[in-house]
């Protein structure tokens, strides 16, 4: 048996060994029970009914390195009805 055939045979034996080892791991992974699902609490925030949100909107001039730009601005707050 020449060295080329011997090297090819060693590669085939190595791949077969890896396939057998990973095949066993796959069977074990498939037979394991699934992990339990965690309950994620949900919180809903509802403001009191006597409050509402008021907002002011305007356009402002901003000075930027590329030049002056007009941008929309906003300010909001909670107010009593």
Buried (B, 14 or more C-beta within 10 A) or exposed (E): EEEEEEEEEEEEEEEEEEEEEEEEEEEEEEEEEEEEEEEEEEEEEEEEEEEEEEEEEEEEEEEEEEEEEEEEEEEEEEEEE
